[in-house]
Amino acid sequence: GSNQAYMNLAIALLDEGDGAVLFAPYYFNHAMALQMTSAEIVIGKVDSELLPDLSWLEQRLKDTSKPKIKMVTLVNPGNPTGVMIPPAML
């Protein structure tokens, strides 16, 4: 089901060396799928409540000195923490 769909998406979007953001803690199957594409996994920063740090993400997306981010994975509710990303943040 969803793991295969995620893998298909990663294969379609990513080439070797492209950046893909996962926010920690992340679902291990997502990391394995990204590794299979040879993308560079970028661990996104989170705040003290384990919510994605959107300021960090905005800066990283604009940073041309590092591999281009072509994929950002958000899991809501967060696995394994159960943290819910507020709708306004999405």
OpenMM code with the backbone's topology and positions (N, CA, C; nanometers):
from openmm import Vec3, app, unit

residues = "GLY SER ASN GLN ALA TYR MET ASN LEU ALA ILE ALA LEU LEU ASP GLU GLY ASP GLY ALA VAL LEU PHE ALA PRO TYR TYR PHE ASN HIS ALA MET ALA LEU GLN MET THR SER ALA GLU ILE VAL ILE GLY LYS VAL ASP SER GLU LEU LEU PRO ASP LEU SER TRP LEU GLU GLN ARG LEU LYS ASP THR SER LYS PRO LYS ILE LYS MET VAL THR LEU VAL ASN PRO GLY ASN PRO THR GLY VAL MET ILE PRO PRO ALA MET LEU".split()
positions = [
    Vec3(0.0769, -0.1179, 0.0000),
    Vec3(0.0000, 0.0000, 0.0000),
    Vec3(0.0827, 0.1269, 0.0000),
    Vec3(0.0798, 0.1956, 0.1127),
    Vec3(0.1403, 0.3286, 0.1174),
    Vec3(0.2928, 0.3239, 0.1058),
    Vec3(0.3563, 0.2187, 0.1570),
    Vec3(0.5026, 0.2102, 0.1421),
    Vec3(0.5419, 0.1971, -0.0045),
    Vec3(0.4692, 0.1180, -0.0799),
    Vec3(0.4987, 0.1035, -0.2230),
    Vec3(0.4720, 0.2347, -0.2960),
    Vec3(0.3655, 0.3046, -0.2603),
    Vec3(0.3356, 0.4340, -0.3224),
    Vec3(0.4470, 0.5341, -0.2937),
    Vec3(0.4980, 0.5352, -0.1706),
    Vec3(0.6078, 0.6247, -0.1352),
    Vec3(0.7325, 0.5903, -0.2165),
    Vec3(0.7625, 0.4623, -0.2284),
    Vec3(0.8788, 0.4190, -0.3065),
    Vec3(0.8634, 0.4620, -0.4521),
    Vec3(0.7449, 0.4424, -0.5103),
    Vec3(0.7209, 0.4833, -0.6490),
    Vec3(0.7415, 0.6334, -0.6658),
    Vec3(0.6925, 0.7109, -0.5696),
    Vec3(0.7095, 0.8556, -0.5746),
    Vec3(0.8571, 0.8934, -0.5680),
    Vec3(0.9309, 0.8321, -0.4769),
    Vec3(1.0733, 0.8624, -0.4635),
    Vec3(1.1491, 0.8283, -0.5915),
    Vec3(1.1191, 0.7149, -0.6516),
    Vec3(1.1862, 0.6758, -0.7762),
    Vec3(1.1532, 0.7743, -0.8880),
    Vec3(1.0289, 0.8200, -0.8923),
    Vec3(0.9877, 0.9125, -0.9981),
    Vec3(1.0497, 1.0513, -0.9815),
    Vec3(1.0674, 1.0960, -0.8582),
    Vec3(1.1125, 1.2333, -0.8345),
    Vec3(1.2626, 1.2507, -0.8213),
    Vec3(1.3310, 1.1490, -0.7704),
    Vec3(1.4697, 1.1677, -0.7280),
    Vec3(1.5705, 1.1016, -0.8199),
    Vec3(1.6801, 1.1737, -0.8396),
    Vec3(1.7960, 1.1189, -0.9082),
    Vec3(1.9095, 1.1102, -0.8070),
    Vec3(2.0130, 1.0373, -0.8408),
    Vec3(2.1275, 1.0233, -0.7518),
    Vec3(2.1801, 1.1615, -0.7134),
    Vec3(2.1994, 1.1819, -0.5821),
    Vec3(2.2540, 1.3072, -0.5332),
    Vec3(2.1518, 1.4152, -0.5028),
    Vec3(2.0261, 1.3980, -0.5452),
    Vec3(1.9219, 1.4947, -0.5096),
    Vec3(1.8996, 1.4900, -0.3593),
    Vec3(1.8552, 1.6011, -0.3032),
    Vec3(1.8258, 1.6062, -0.1611),
    Vec3(1.6822, 1.5691, -0.1313),
    Vec3(1.6622, 1.4980, -0.0206),
    Vec3(1.5285, 1.4604, 0.0254),
    Vec3(1.5249, 1.4784, 0.1768),
    Vec3(1.4310, 1.5593, 0.2250),
    Vec3(1.4220, 1.5907, 0.3674),
    Vec3(1.3304, 1.4921, 0.4392),
    Vec3(1.3812, 1.4401, 0.5501),
    Vec3(1.3027, 1.3626, 0.6459),
    Vec3(1.3172, 1.4318, 0.7807),
    Vec3(1.2071, 1.4551, 0.8486),
    Vec3(1.2127, 1.5141, 0.9820),
    Vec3(1.2174, 1.4029, 1.0856),
    Vec3(1.3151, 1.4121, 1.1770),
    Vec3(1.3349, 1.3099, 1.2793),
    Vec3(1.2414, 1.3331, 1.3970),
    Vec3(1.1940, 1.2288, 1.4607),
    Vec3(1.2137, 1.0901, 1.4198),
    Vec3(1.1279, 1.0592, 1.2975),
    Vec3(1.1801, 0.9739, 1.2121),
    Vec3(1.1118, 0.9429, 1.0861),
    Vec3(1.0822, 0.7931, 1.0764),
    Vec3(0.9960, 0.7617, 0.9849),
    Vec3(0.9562, 0.6231, 0.9608),
    Vec3(1.0685, 0.5548, 0.8820),
    Vec3(1.1235, 0.4472, 0.9330),
    Vec3(1.2420, 0.3848, 0.8736),
    Vec3(1.2202, 0.3426, 0.7289),
    Vec3(1.0969, 0.3074, 0.6906),
    Vec3(1.0729, 0.2677, 0.5516),
    Vec3(1.0962, 0.3838, 0.4557),
    Vec3(1.0698, 0.5056, 0.5013),
    Vec3(1.0968, 0.6219, 0.4160),
    Vec3(1.2468, 0.6356, 0.3917),
    Vec3(1.3263, 0.6195, 0.4945),
    Vec3(1.4716, 0.6280, 0.4786),
    Vec3(1.5220, 0.5186, 0.3847),
    Vec3(1.4702, 0.3983, 0.3988),
    Vec3(1.5145, 0.2887, 0.3106),
    Vec3(1.4784, 0.3179, 0.1655),
    Vec3(1.3594, 0.3713, 0.1420),
    Vec3(1.3190, 0.4039, 0.0045),
    Vec3(1.4114, 0.5093, -0.0542),
    Vec3(1.4442, 0.6109, 0.0237),
    Vec3(1.5325, 0.7164, -0.0261),
    Vec3(1.6727, 0.6632, -0.0515),
    Vec3(1.7210, 0.5747, 0.0338),
    Vec3(1.8526, 0.5144, 0.0127),
    Vec3(1.8562, 0.4372, -0.1188),
    Vec3(1.7465, 0.3731, -0.1532),
    Vec3(1.7427, 0.2949, -0.2778),
    Vec3(1.7508, 0.3837, -0.4012),
    Vec3(1.7176, 0.5122, -0.3885),
    Vec3(1.7263, 0.6043, -0.5024),
    Vec3(1.8633, 0.6707, -0.5113),
    Vec3(1.9485, 0.6503, -0.4108),
    Vec3(2.0796, 0.7165, -0.3996),
    Vec3(2.0668, 0.8669, -0.3803),
    Vec3(1.9513, 0.9100, -0.3306),
    Vec3(1.9338, 1.0508, -0.2947),
    Vec3(2.0101, 1.0794, -0.1659),
    Vec3(2.0406, 1.2061, -0.1433),
    Vec3(2.1024, 1.2466, -0.0173),
    Vec3(1.9916, 1.2733, 0.0833),
    Vec3(1.9896, 1.1975, 0.1913),
    Vec3(1.8890, 1.2176, 0.2950),
    Vec3(1.9349, 1.3332, 0.3828),
    Vec3(1.8506, 1.4344, 0.3942),
    Vec3(1.8773, 1.5508, 0.4779),
    Vec3(1.7813, 1.5417, 0.5964),
    Vec3(1.8370, 1.5332, 0.7163),
    Vec3(1.7525, 1.5242, 0.8356),
    Vec3(1.7118, 1.6661, 0.8743),
    Vec3(1.5803, 1.6909, 0.8665),
    Vec3(1.5276, 1.8230, 0.8965),
    Vec3(1.5256, 1.8522, 1.0450),
    Vec3(1.5396, 1.9797, 1.0769),
    Vec3(1.5355, 2.0207, 1.2168),
    Vec3(1.3908, 2.0290, 1.2639),
    Vec3(1.3728, 1.9951, 1.3905),
    Vec3(1.2419, 2.0038, 1.4543),
    Vec3(1.2550, 2.0897, 1.5793),
    Vec3(1.1409, 2.1420, 1.6264),
    Vec3(1.1431, 2.2219, 1.7475),
    Vec3(1.1282, 2.1328, 1.8707),
    Vec3(1.1145, 2.1946, 1.9863),
    Vec3(1.1078, 2.1181, 2.1115),
    Vec3(0.9820, 2.0315, 2.1208),
    Vec3(0.8813, 2.0608, 2.0390),
    Vec3(0.7592, 1.9804, 2.0367),
    Vec3(0.7610, 1.8784, 1.9228),
    Vec3(0.8752, 1.8628, 1.8587),
    Vec3(0.8971, 1.7710, 1.7475),
    Vec3(0.8200, 1.8091, 1.6209),
    Vec3(0.7878, 1.9369, 1.6081),
    Vec3(0.7251, 1.9878, 1.4862),
    Vec3(0.8333, 2.0354, 1.3912),
    Vec3(0.8115, 2.0242, 1.2607),
    Vec3(0.9121, 2.0697, 1.1649),
    Vec3(0.9474, 2.2170, 1.1866),
    Vec3(1.0773, 2.2472, 1.1796),
    Vec3(1.1250, 2.3848, 1.1903),
    Vec3(1.1147, 2.4476, 1.0516),
    Vec3(1.0085, 2.5244, 1.0294),
    Vec3(0.9831, 2.5797, 0.8969),
    Vec3(1.0842, 2.6855, 0.8566),
    Vec3(1.1434, 2.7564, 0.9532),
    Vec3(1.2488, 2.8537, 0.9212),
    Vec3(1.3705, 2.7809, 0.8642),
    Vec3(1.4085, 2.6695, 0.9297),
    Vec3(1.5203, 2.5904, 0.8792),
    Vec3(1.4891, 2.5399, 0.7387),
    Vec3(1.3669, 2.4885, 0.7175),
    Vec3(1.3294, 2.4336, 0.5874),
    Vec3(1.3358, 2.5407, 0.4792),
    Vec3(1.2837, 2.6584, 0.5073),
    Vec3(1.2868, 2.7664, 0.4088),
    Vec3(1.4305, 2.8017, 0.3713),
    Vec3(1.5182, 2.8124, 0.4711),
    Vec3(1.6592, 2.8427, 0.4433),
    Vec3(1.7246, 2.7323, 0.3610),
    Vec3(1.6965, 2.6083, 0.3968),
    Vec3(1.7597, 2.4957, 0.3266),
    Vec3(1.7123, 2.4871, 0.1826),
    Vec3(1.5853, 2.5170, 0.1581),
    Vec3(1.5339, 2.5133, 0.0213),
    Vec3(1.5979, 2.6207, -0.0660),
    Vec3(1.6380, 2.7305, -0.0055),
    Vec3(1.7006, 2.8411, -0.0791),
    Vec3(1.8517, 2.8255, -0.0936),
    Vec3(1.9123, 2.7356, -0.0186),
    Vec3(2.0583, 2.7214, -0.0151),
    Vec3(2.1084, 2.6510, -0.1418),
    Vec3(2.1676, 2.7280, -0.2313),
    Vec3(2.2163, 2.6724, -0.3581),
    Vec3(2.3556, 2.6119, -0.3471),
    Vec3(2.4185, 2.6214, -0.2296),
    Vec3(2.5525, 2.5644, -0.2132),
    Vec3(2.5481, 2.4158, -0.1769),
    Vec3(2.4272, 2.3636, -0.1541),
    Vec3(2.4097, 2.2227, -0.1175),
    Vec3(2.3211, 2.1559, -0.2219),
    Vec3(2.3172, 2.0220, -0.2237),
    Vec3(2.2306, 1.9544, -0.3213),
    Vec3(2.0865, 2.0046, -0.3128),
    Vec3(2.0255, 2.0213, -0.4304),
    Vec3(1.8895, 2.0724, -0.4388),
    Vec3(1.7922, 1.9759, -0.3721),
    Vec3(1.7047, 2.0313, -0.2879),
    Vec3(1.5992, 1.9517, -0.2245),
    Vec3(1.4881, 1.9333, -0.3265),
    Vec3(1.4603, 1.8087, -0.3594),
    Vec3(1.3542, 1.7789, -0.4546),
    Vec3(1.2346, 1.7110, -0.3892),
    Vec3(1.2496, 1.6743, -0.2599),
    Vec3(1.1405, 1.6040, -0.1932),
    Vec3(1.1453, 1.6329, -0.0436),
    Vec3(1.0308, 1.6658, 0.0136),
    Vec3(1.0176, 1.6863, 0.1577),
    Vec3(0.9068, 1.5930, 0.2055),
    Vec3(0.9387, 1.5116, 0.3045),
    Vec3(0.8412, 1.4167, 0.3576),
    Vec3(0.7887, 1.4668, 0.4916),
    Vec3(0.6584, 1.4837, 0.4997),
    Vec3(0.5907, 1.5166, 0.6249),
    Vec3(0.4943, 1.4031, 0.6559),
    Vec3(0.5035, 1.3509, 0.7755),
    Vec3(0.4129, 1.2439, 0.8186),
    Vec3(0.3248, 1.3018, 0.9285),
    Vec3(0.1948, 1.2930, 0.9078),
    Vec3(0.1021, 1.3532, 1.0019),
    Vec3(-0.0150, 1.2582, 1.0276),
    Vec3(-0.0294, 1.2044, 1.1493),
    Vec3(0.0498, 1.2318, 1.2676),
    Vec3(0.1886, 1.1678, 1.2568),
    Vec3(0.2825, 1.2301, 1.3262),
    Vec3(0.4213, 1.1849, 1.3215),
    Vec3(0.4374, 1.0432, 1.3733),
    Vec3(0.5199, 0.9678, 1.3054),
    Vec3(0.5492, 0.8313, 1.3468),
    Vec3(0.6935, 0.8292, 1.3940),
    Vec3(0.7272, 0.7927, 1.5108),
    Vec3(0.6491, 0.7177, 1.6085),
    Vec3(0.5925, 0.8043, 1.7212),
    Vec3(0.6022, 0.9369, 1.7116),
    Vec3(0.5671, 1.0222, 1.8256),
    Vec3(0.4183, 1.0510, 1.8383),
    Vec3(0.3442, 1.0479, 1.7280),
    Vec3(0.2030, 1.0835, 1.7307),
    Vec3(0.1786, 1.2326, 1.7260),
    Vec3(0.2853, 1.3133, 1.7106),
    Vec3(0.2706, 1.4587, 1.7056),
    Vec3(0.1875, 1.4960, 1.5821),
    Vec3(0.0902, 1.5850, 1.6049),
    Vec3(0.0047, 1.6330, 1.4959),
    Vec3(0.0562, 1.7695, 1.4482),
    Vec3(0.0790, 1.7817, 1.3180),
    Vec3(0.1198, 1.9093, 1.2615),
    Vec3(-0.0077, 1.9937, 1.2466),
    Vec3(-0.0097, 2.1140, 1.3050),
    Vec3(-0.1303, 2.1962, 1.2949),
    Vec3(-0.1602, 2.2324, 1.1496),
    Vec3(-0.2883, 2.2379, 1.1122),
    Vec3(-0.3250, 2.2706, 0.9741),
    Vec3(-0.2612, 2.4001, 0.9228),
    Vec3(-0.2488, 2.5003, 1.0091),
    Vec3(-0.1891, 2.6269, 0.9657),
    Vec3(-0.0423, 2.6099, 0.9258),
    Vec3(0.0247, 2.5121, 0.9837),
    Vec3(0.1651, 2.4882, 0.9519),
    Vec3(0.1817, 2.4153, 0.8189),
    Vec3(0.0804, 2.3384, 0.7812),
    Vec3(0.0870, 2.2650, 0.6554),
    Vec3(0.0695, 2.3603, 0.5396),
] * unit.nanometer
topology = app.Topology()
chain = topology.addChain("A")
for resn in residues:
    res = topology.addResidue(resn, chain)
    for name in ("N", "CA", "C"):
        topology.addAtom(name, app.Element.getBySymbol(name[0]), res)
